[in-house]
Amino acid sequence: MAVKKGVGQLSEYEQQRQEKIAKNQALLQQLQLDAQQTGLGPKSKPKSSSSTSSGQKRKRQLTKVKEEDNAPRRTSSRLKGIVADSEVARQKEEKEAEVFQEAQRAKRQRFSEDINLVDAVVNGRTWNKSGNWLTAFGPANPGERTFDAQDVKETSDKELREIRQRMSSLQLWEGAEPNRIKITPERIYSLGLHPTRDKALVFAGDKLGNLGLFDSSQTSPEQVKQEADDADEDGDVDDEIEPAITTFKIHTRTISAFQFSPHDQNALLTASYDSSIRKLDLEKGQAIEIYAPEDKGADDPISGVEISRQDPNRLHFTTLNGAFGLHDLRTPSTEAEIFQLCEKKIGGFSLHPAQPHLLATASLDRTLKIWDLRKITGKGEARSPFLMGEHESKLSVSHAAFNSAGQIATASYDDTIKIHTLPPDAATWKPGGHELSEAAMAPTTIIPHNNQTGRWVTILRAQWQLQPADGIQRFVIGNMNRFVDIYTSRGEQLAQLGGEGITAVPAVAMFHQSRDWVAAGTASGKLCLWM
């Protein structure tokens, strides 16, 4: 027969359980007492002093509960006059539980109908088919061509077929594969080909302010062939000639833009995110600072630079803070005129080659704007060139570039390249006396193009050939499938350049100003050169 334990023989767990029961009973008695005092409960005989002392209120610890707007909130039954453990309290509890369960079911319920992303409202703006970024492009597919020899062969127009054949026949420089031509230590942000027609001199600026120079004449295909002919008798030709590359550290931050001076081929202008502009004298080998804010700690990253073709002392530049600057190189930097043209960054700008008073800017605020520098309006900080017209895209506009015919090419994150053509009488416009209508600012050509570079690839920009020998206006732009695309101003694709050894997206692409040479740089600092 089991021995029944006494009170002194209870386990520690049993003692705690008994104490908890006693405390709960005391709390219940106190609640009933409160109800009687307010007249909400049945009257009972007074309790003895011993019972009252044992039913003292205990201090309860408060816990924070995360509030959810879509969940029902608990309310006090006592304040509503509902007696605890009554029928009314039970019905109230059941109703609250039912409402809560219904809310949870609504949250988990899936959508059965089709979801239209084309006409969806994003950030308060309605997207339509003209701005749908899902229709034409999926993720980049390295190596997959969208234009090939079959497209050239099927071209019916004789003149177009001839230029397509010529552009598509460009081949990678044979001196070395692109993955061996590391022109800069870090990601390439800007690129330029020297105007000389004798040899390909390629300049590249990277993320950390390094300037790389590649000279194709010092490592020609003939030299490589001679090296192979002079190889050891065992046929070992692994020791190939290294590409002729020189690197200089001329800025402390990203080199964002280049321009070879139209007045001096030995002068290369470099703009940087370190807020300065330098002029590199190729003969003297010196890089002098020609513009910088007076405050050395100022953070005003420069995104573009250009010297007027009419005035060698008139410097133009834009910043990531949305400003445009005019500076006379004969005066101190402190006398530069700064105009706040946009609230958001200006990614790039361009001057009309024949009419350098016409300025085109592309901004993160999704606009292309054309300004007349001959007329300045406003006062104080509100002063700015005369705004002639603007065109708004669905997403940010990365760059704007004039060609020699007065057309503007823009690349936008809405996966389009747009060509805008100014009216033929633009040369006769008076200062500040002409405004372009919305129809006049509309693009004459829209080219679908995947411009989703993401975080690790430099933004794609459409860059014109400044002086095409055959007079056909054309531009280059990087392709996310690791190619470089060439288009005419009418949107006709001429070529898609590629080749072996291209291991990254050649995002920064540039034409030689007069010869059919194309250079492109990658995020790994490698150079691709087609000649």
Sequence and secondary structure as in RCSB ss.txt:
>XXXX:A:sequence
MAVKKGVGQLSEYEQQRQEKIAKNQALLQQLQLDAQQTGLGPKSKPKSSSSTSSGQKRKRQLTKVKEEDNAPRRT
SSRLKGIVADSEVARQKEEKEAEVFQEAQRAKRQRFSEDINLVDAVVNGRTWNKSGNWLTAFGPANPGERTFDAQ
DVKETSDKELREIRQRMSSLQLWEGAEPNRIKITPERIYSLGLHPTRDKALVFAGDKLGNLGLFDSSQTSPEQVK
QEADDADEDGDVDDEIEPAITTFKIHTRTISAFQFSPHDQNALLTASYDSSIRKLDLEKGQAIEIYAPEDKGADD
PISGVEISRQDPNRLHFTTLNGAFGLHDLRTPSTEAEIFQLCEKKIGGFSLHPAQPHLLATASLDRTLKIWDLRK
ITGKGEARSPFLMGEHESKLSVSHAAFNSAGQIATASYDDTIKIHTLPPDAATWKPGGHELSEAAMAPTTIIPHN
NQTGRWVTILRAQWQLQPADGIQRFVIGNMNRFVDIYTSRGEQLAQLGGEGITAVPAVAMFHQSRDWVAAGTASG
KLCLWM
>XXXX:A:secstr
      GGG  HHHHHHHHHHHHHHHHHHHHHHHHHHTT S       HHHHHHT             TTS    
 TTTTT  TTSHHHHHHHHHHHHHHHHHHHHHH    S   STT EETTEE  GGG SSSS  S  TT  SS HH
HHHT   HHHHHHHHHHHT  B TTS GGG B SSS EEEEEE S SSS EEEEEETTSEEEEEEGGGG HHHHH
HHHHTS TT    S     EEEEE  SS EEEEEE TT TTEEEEEETTS EEEEETTTTEEEEEE  SSTT   
 EEEEEE SS TTEEEEEETTSEEEEEETTS GGG EEEE  SS EEEEEE SS TTEEEEEETTSEEEEEEEEE
EESSGGG EEEEEEEEE SS EEEEEE TTSEEEEEETTTEEEEEE  TTGGG  TT     HHHHS SEEEE  
   TTTS     EE SS TT   EEEEEETTTEEEEEETTS EEEEE  TT  S   EEEE SSSS EEEE TTS
BEEEE 
